[in-house]
Amino acid sequence: MTVSLSAGGMGLGAMWGEEKALEMLREAGFTSVEIKRLDHDFLNDYYIIKKN
């Protein structure tokens, strides 16, 4: 996170959440977002995104 902040980034770190991810993907112009989760991996979401 410190590197991101020093390079002018937002400093989101690793735990920025689904809401922020969806907001940023929409702002970037992605129109199709599908979130997948794995039964054995309760910590991570996997995003399948398309820009139509």
Buried (B, 14 or more C-beta within 10 A) or exposed (E): EEEEEEEEEEEBEEEEEEEEBBEEBEEEEBEEBEEEEEEEEEEEEEEEBEEE
